[in-house]
Amino acid sequence: MQKLGLSQTLQQKLSPQQIQFIKLLQVPTAELESRIEEELEINPALEEGTDETADEKPENEEDYQETSGSEDEIDIKDYLRDDDYAGYKMQADGGGDDDEDDREMPIPMATSLHEQLMTQLGYLGLDERQQAIGKQLIGSIEADGYIRRDLEAIVNDLAFSQGIETSVEEVEGILKKIQTFDPAGIAARDLRECLLLQLDRMDNGRDVDVAVAKKIISECYDEFTKKHYQKIQKKLGTEDEEFVRDAVEVIVKLNPKPGGGGSAGMVKNQYIIPDFILTNNNGKLELALNSRNAPELRISRSYTEMFKAYDKSDKKDKKLKEAVTFVKQKLDSAKWFIDAIKQRQQTLLKTMRAIVDFQYEFFLEGDETKLKPMILKDIANLIGMDISTVSRVASSKSIQTDFGIYPLKYFFSEGISTDSGEEVSSREVKQIIKEIIEKEDKSKPLSDDKLEKMLNEKGYNIARRTVAKYREQLNIPVARLRKEL
């Protein structure tokens, strides 16, 4: 038995304006221009240029709240159904396509490492069978230039996939030929072989340092990786430190990843375009948005006049209604897009001003030790916005200062307490660790325990494991690997 009932529910939905604003807020400056161009292409009611009604333009964050909800807005429900929503969203929304969030800059075409190696394989003049083995080997080379798959497994691959019966010896013979290809060190099975392949290319029979370097890698590899230079001297039967030092300098200049120089596949050219520009004008910090973040957009006058003409028309047939609906969609879409751009500008500036005020001492001098502990919640509380909004502003944004360009995420860090009870930024502690290690005696590098004691003496309450974590984040190796002759 069927019953007809009435129920009341409360739902919260994002308006099209909010959706546009959220997506535009997280777009970096480098991509904003292309997003605007896309919208200009699909919406004829949107034009480049300055709006003549300048008095409607909000001058600050508070003014925006007044202009965004004007009384002359027409309720979209009067002439659209829910299934028409995709028609008046901006193109970047894609009708709800989440993949848009992961869009990347256009990638320039380049010859891949695989293509380069296949070209060189063709120069060897191999027969069809050897060519097939060579292709299988090149296909097994990983992005960093190494072949880590066992040769026996490659022999089995050839037998099962191509019906080619071969042996490890034959495959290794072809591999030796591929290892003569450029870049030097390609198709090595481990780091030791990679270094030896590069040294073989450099060995002309006259360079003593290269000859000694080859001997170190072939006979003293374990000692070399552990920087046990005295043991190397003993194995080589010499007491001359300079003899070993010069050879080691040759080795450290070699490329440990011959395939990882950007030619392993597609090459990406990334250009940093700052979203904000901060200048120090005689001790006064002046913040401005990059001009690319403030495009001049306006609603097409011809489309506005067209809509007014339709509205005054006496005819009320179906075709006229469709025309009115289309024009109104485009006008609303253009207005909402312009408002979203304006709100983006205000939110970016408001958030960045709060960050500059919070880290004022750093922005005055550029001294990392002046950075205060700061988390997203701190800024969200200051500007009265949600943490997710601050996170979107900080994501993929950067600021140009007198000391360089910094990503906004750089200024957010955890805190470390001092003996006086003061909270200092973890970046300050990292900077001190870096300075201590730079000044240490490289023949007797400082262990993490010693670093911990030195920091404790300076008043920083920090544990050894935290010292190790910060050292690793700075890409500084452990003490024994920092040892030099």
C-alpha positions in Angstrom: 0.0 0.0 0.0 1.5 3.3 -1.1 1.3 6.4 1.1 1.8 10.1 0.2 3.8 12.0 2.9 5.3 15.4 3.3 8.7 15.8 4.9 10.8 18.9 5.6 14.6 18.7 5.2 17.4 21.2 5.6 20.2 21.1 3.0 23.2 23.2 2.5 24.4 23.8 -1.1 27.1 25.9 -2.5 25.9 28.6 -4.9 27.5 28.9 -8.3 29.2 32.1 -7.1 30.8 30.2 -4.2 31.9 27.4 -6.5 33.5 29.8 -8.9 35.2 31.7 -6.0 36.6 28.5 -4.4 38.1 27.3 -7.7 39.5 30.7 -8.6 41.0 31.2 -5.1 43.3 28.2 -5.4 44.4 29.0 -9.0 48.0 30.5 -9.0 48.8 33.6 -11.0 50.5 31.6 -13.8 47.2 29.9 -14.6 44.7 32.7 -13.9 45.2 34.3 -17.3 44.4 31.1 -19.1 41.3 30.6 -17.0 40.1 34.1 -17.9 40.8 33.5 -21.6 38.7 30.3 -21.5 35.8 32.2 -19.9 36.1 35.0 -22.5 35.9 32.4 -25.3 32.8 30.7 -24.1 30.9 33.8 -22.8 30.3 36.5 -25.4 28.7 38.7 -22.6 32.1 39.0 -20.9 34.6 41.5 -22.3 38.1 42.8 -21.5 38.1 46.5 -20.4 37.2 48.8 -17.5 33.6 49.0 -16.4 32.3 52.5 -16.8 30.3 52.2 -13.6 33.5 52.6 -11.5 31.5 53.5 -8.4 30.3 49.9 -8.2 33.8 48.6 -7.9 34.6 47.6 -4.3 37.7 49.3 -2.9 38.2 47.0 0.1 37.0 43.8 1.7 34.0 45.3 3.4 32.7 47.1 0.2 32.6 43.8 -1.5 30.0 42.4 0.8 27.7 45.3 -0.2 28.2 44.9 -4.0 27.9 41.2 -4.2 24.3 41.0 -3.1 22.6 43.9 -5.0 18.8 44.0 -5.2 18.6 43.9 -9.0 19.7 40.3 -9.2 17.1 38.0 -10.8 16.4 34.6 -9.3 17.8 32.0 -11.6 15.0 29.6 -10.6 12.5 31.7 -12.5 13.8 30.5 -15.9 16.1 27.6 -15.3 15.8 24.1 -13.9 18.4 22.3 -11.7 19.6 20.3 -14.7 20.6 23.5 -16.5 23.1 24.6 -13.8 26.2 23.6 -15.9 25.1 26.1 -18.5 25.9 29.2 -16.4 28.9 27.9 -14.5 32.2 29.1 -15.7 34.0 26.7 -17.9 36.6 26.0 -15.2 33.9 24.4 -13.1 33.4 21.8 -15.9 29.9 20.9 -14.6 31.4 19.4 -11.5 34.6 17.8 -13.0 37.0 17.4 -10.1 39.9 16.7 -12.5 40.1 20.5 -13.2 41.8 20.9 -9.8 44.8 18.9 -11.0 45.4 20.8 -14.2 49.0 21.6 -15.1 50.8 24.1 -17.3 51.3 23.0 -20.9 54.2 20.6 -21.3 56.7 21.4 -24.1 57.6 18.4 -26.3 61.0 16.9 -26.0 62.8 13.8 -27.2 62.5 11.1 -24.5 65.4 9.1 -23.1 63.9 6.0 -24.7 63.7 7.6 -28.1 67.3 8.7 -27.9 68.5 5.2 -26.9 66.4 3.6 -29.7 68.0 5.9 -32.2 71.5 5.0 -31.0 70.6 1.3 -31.1 69.8 1.7 -34.8 73.4 2.8 -35.5 74.9 -0.5 -34.2 73.9 -2.5 -37.4 72.5 -5.4 -35.4 70.5 -8.3 -37.0 66.8 -8.7 -36.3 67.4 -11.0 -33.3 69.9 -8.8 -31.6 67.7 -5.7 -32.3 64.8 -7.4 -30.5 67.1 -8.1 -27.5 68.3 -4.5 -27.5 64.8 -3.2 -27.6 63.9 -5.4 -24.6 66.9 -4.1 -22.6 66.1 -0.5 -23.4 62.5 -1.0 -22.4 63.8 -2.3 -19.0 65.8 0.9 -18.3 64.1 2.9 -15.6 63.7 6.7 -15.5 66.9 7.3 -13.6 68.9 5.3 -16.3 69.4 2.0 -14.5 68.4 -1.6 -15.4 67.4 -3.2 -12.1 65.6 -6.2 -13.6 67.7 -9.3 -13.4 69.2 -10.5 -16.8 67.8 -14.0 -16.2 64.3 -12.4 -15.9 64.9 -10.5 -19.2 65.9 -13.8 -20.9 62.6 -15.3 -19.7 60.7 -12.2 -20.9 62.2 -12.7 -24.4 61.3 -16.4 -24.5 57.7 -16.0 -23.3 56.7 -12.7 -25.0 58.7 -12.9 -28.3 59.7 -16.5 -28.6 63.4 -15.7 -28.7 65.6 -18.3 -27.1 68.7 -16.6 -25.7 71.2 -16.8 -22.8 72.3 -14.4 -20.1 75.7 -14.2 -21.8 74.2 -13.1 -25.1 71.9 -10.5 -23.4 74.9 -9.2 -21.4 76.9 -8.8 -24.6 74.1 -6.6 -26.1 73.9 -4.7 -22.8 77.6 -3.9 -22.9 77.0 -2.3 -26.3 74.1 -0.2 -24.9 76.3 0.9 -22.0 78.4 2.7 -24.6 75.5 5.0 -25.5 75.0 8.5 -24.3 74.5 9.7 -21.6 77.5 8.1 -20.0 76.6 5.6 -17.3 73.3 4.6 -18.9 72.0 1.0 -18.5 74.1 0.3 -15.4 72.8 -2.3 -13.0 73.9 -0.5 -9.8 75.7 2.7 -8.8 79.1 1.1 -8.7 78.8 0.0 -12.4 77.4 3.4 -13.3 80.4 5.3 -11.9 82.8 2.9 -13.5 81.2 3.3 -16.9 81.6 7.1 -16.7 85.2 6.8 -15.5 86.0 4.4 -18.5 84.8 7.2 -20.8 87.1 9.7 -19.1 90.2 7.4 -19.0 92.6 8.3 -21.7 95.6 6.5 -20.1 97.3 9.7 -19.1 95.1 11.1 -16.3 96.4 9.7 -13.0 93.4 11.0 -10.9 90.9 9.1 -13.2 93.0 5.9 -12.9 93.1 6.2 -9.1 89.3 6.9 -9.1 88.7 3.7 -11.1 90.8 1.7 -8.6 88.9 3.2 -5.6 85.5 2.3 -7.1 86.5 -1.2 -8.2 88.6 -2.2 -5.1 87.5 0.1 -2.3 83.8 0.8 -3.1 82.5 0.0 0.4 85.1 2.1 2.1 84.3 5.0 -0.3 80.5 4.9 0.4 81.3 5.1 4.2 84.0 7.8 3.7 86.7 5.6 5.4 89.5 7.4 3.6 92.3 6.1 5.8 91.3 2.5 4.9 91.3 3.5 1.2 94.9 4.9 1.6 95.9 1.7 3.3 94.4 -0.5 0.5 96.0 1.6 -2.1 99.4 1.5 -0.3 99.8 5.2 0.0 100.1 7.8 2.8 99.5 10.8 0.5 96.1 12.2 1.4 96.1 14.5 -1.6 96.6 11.5 -3.9 93.3 10.1 -2.6 91.5 13.5 -2.3 92.0 14.4 -6.0 90.6 11.1 -7.1 87.6 11.4 -4.8 86.9 14.9 -6.3 86.7 13.2 -9.7 84.2 10.7 -8.4 81.9 13.1 -6.7 81.5 15.1 -9.9 80.1 12.0 -11.8 76.3 11.8 -12.4 74.7 9.1 -10.2 71.4 9.3 -12.2 72.4 9.4 -15.9 68.7 9.2 -17.0 67.3 11.6 -14.5 68.4 14.9 -16.0 64.9 15.7 -17.3 65.2 13.7 -20.5 63.6 10.5 -19.1 60.2 11.6 -20.6 58.5 14.8 -21.1 60.2 18.0 -19.9 58.2 20.6 -17.9 59.3 24.2 -17.9 58.0 25.8 -14.6 58.1 29.5 -14.2 57.5 31.2 -10.9 55.2 34.2 -11.2 54.7 35.8 -7.8 51.1 36.5 -6.7 52.2 39.3 -4.4 54.9 42.0 -4.5 56.2 43.4 -1.1 58.5 46.4 -1.1 60.3 48.1 1.8 59.8 51.8 1.4 62.1 53.4 4.0 61.0 50.9 6.7 57.4 50.8 5.6 56.2 47.5 4.0 54.0 48.0 1.0 52.0 45.1 -0.3 50.5 44.8 -3.7 48.9 42.2 -5.9 50.6 41.2 -9.1 48.8 43.1 -11.8 48.0 39.8 -13.5 45.7 39.0 -10.6 43.6 42.1 -11.3 42.4 41.8 -14.9 40.0 44.5 -16.3 36.7 42.8 -17.1 33.3 44.1 -17.9 29.8 43.0 -19.0 29.2 43.5 -22.7 27.0 46.6 -23.3 25.5 45.0 -26.5 24.3 42.0 -24.5 22.8 44.2 -21.8 20.9 46.2 -24.4 19.8 43.0 -26.2 18.3 41.7 -23.0 16.5 45.0 -22.4 15.1 44.9 -25.9 13.8 41.3 -25.4 12.3 42.3 -22.1 10.3 45.2 -23.7 9.1 43.0 -26.6 5.4 42.3 -26.8 6.0 38.9 -28.2 6.0 36.1 -25.6 6.5 33.0 -27.8 8.7 30.0 -27.1 11.7 31.2 -29.3 11.8 34.5 -27.6 11.8 32.8 -24.1 14.7 30.7 -25.2 16.6 33.7 -26.4 15.9 35.6 -23.2 17.0 32.6 -21.2 20.3 32.2 -23.2 21.2 35.9 -22.9 20.3 36.1 -19.2 22.5 33.0 -18.5 25.4 34.7 -20.2 24.9 38.0 -18.4 24.6 36.2 -15.0 27.6 34.1 -15.7 29.7 37.2 -16.7 28.6 39.1 -13.6 29.3 36.2 -11.3 32.7 35.6 -12.8 33.7 39.3 -12.4 32.4 39.2 -8.8 34.4 36.0 -8.1 37.6 37.7 -9.5 37.0 40.7 -7.3 36.4 38.6 -4.3 39.5 36.6 -5.1 41.6 39.8 -5.1 40.2 41.0 -1.8 40.7 37.6 -0.1 44.2 37.2 -1.3 45.2 40.7 -0.1 43.4 40.3 3.2 45.2 37.0 3.9 48.6 38.2 2.8 48.3 41.4 4.9 47.7 39.2 7.9 50.7 37.0 7.1 52.9 40.1 6.6 51.7 41.6 9.9 52.4 38.3 11.7 55.9 37.9 10.3 56.7 41.6 10.2 60.2 41.3 11.6 61.2 38.7 8.9 59.8 40.8 6.0 61.8 43.8 7.3 65.2 42.1 7.2 64.8 38.7 5.6 66.4 37.0 8.6 65.1 33.4 8.9 65.7 33.5 12.6 63.0 36.2 12.9 60.3 33.8 11.6 57.6 33.1 14.3 55.8 29.8 14.6 52.6 30.2 12.5 49.9 27.8 11.5 46.8 28.2 9.2 44.6 28.6 12.2 46.5 31.7 13.4 45.8 33.5 10.1 42.2 32.2 9.9 41.5 33.7 13.3 43.1 37.0 12.4 41.0 37.5 9.2 37.9 35.8 10.5 37.8 33.2 7.7 37.8 29.4 7.6 41.1 27.5 7.7 40.2 25.9 4.3 40.1 29.4 2.8 43.6 30.3 4.1 44.8 26.9 2.9 43.6 27.6 -0.6 45.3 31.0 -0.6 48.6 29.6 0.7 48.5 26.7 -1.9 50.6 27.4 -5.0 51.0 31.1 -4.2 54.2 33.0 -3.7 55.4 36.5 -2.8 58.2 38.6 -4.2 60.3 40.4 -1.5 63.6 42.3 -1.5 65.3 39.1 -0.5 63.8 36.8 -3.1 60.6 34.9 -4.0 59.0 32.7 -1.3 56.1 30.3 -1.5 53.5 31.2 1.1 53.8 27.8 2.7 57.3 28.8 3.7 56.0 31.0 6.4 53.9 28.3 8.1 55.9 26.2 10.6 55.6 24.5 14.0 57.0 26.0 17.2 59.8 25.0 19.5 59.9 26.2 23.1 63.0 27.8 24.6 64.2 27.8 28.2 62.5 31.2 28.7 59.2 29.7 27.6 59.2 31.5 24.3 57.9 29.8 21.2 60.3 30.0 18.2 59.8 28.8 14.6 61.2 25.4 13.6 62.7 27.3 10.7 64.9 29.3 13.1 66.1 26.0 14.6 66.8 24.6 11.2 68.8 27.7 10.2 70.9 27.4 13.4 71.6 23.7 12.7 72.6 24.5 9.1 75.0 27.3 10.3 76.6 25.0 13.0 77.2 22.2 10.4 78.6 24.7 7.9 81.2 25.8 10.5 82.0 22.4 11.8 85.4 20.7 11.4 84.8 18.4 8.4 87.5 16.0 9.6 85.5 15.5 12.8 81.8 16.3 11.9 79.3 16.8 14.7 76.9 13.9 15.5 73.2 14.5 16.2 73.9 14.0 19.9 76.5 16.8 19.9 74.1 19.0 17.8 71.4 18.4 20.4 73.7 19.5 23.3 74.8 22.6 21.4 71.2 23.6 20.8 70.2 22.9 24.4 73.1 25.2 25.5 71.7 27.9 23.2 68.3 27.5 25.1 66.4 25.4 22.6 64.5 22.5 24.2 64.9 19.9 21.4 65.4 16.2 21.4 68.0 14.3 19.4 65.3 12.6 17.2 64.0 16.1 16.3 67.5 17.2 15.4 67.8 14.2 13.1 64.4 15.0 11.5 65.3 18.7 10.9 68.8 17.6 9.5 67.1 15.2 7.1 64.6 17.9 6.0 67.6 20.1 5.2 69.1 17.2 3.1 72.2 17.1 5.3 73.7 13.6 5.6 74.7 12.0 8.9 78.1 12.9 10.4 80.1 10.0 9.0 79.0 10.9 5.5 80.0 14.5 6.0 83.6 13.6 6.9 86.3 14.9 4.6 90.0 14.6 4.4 
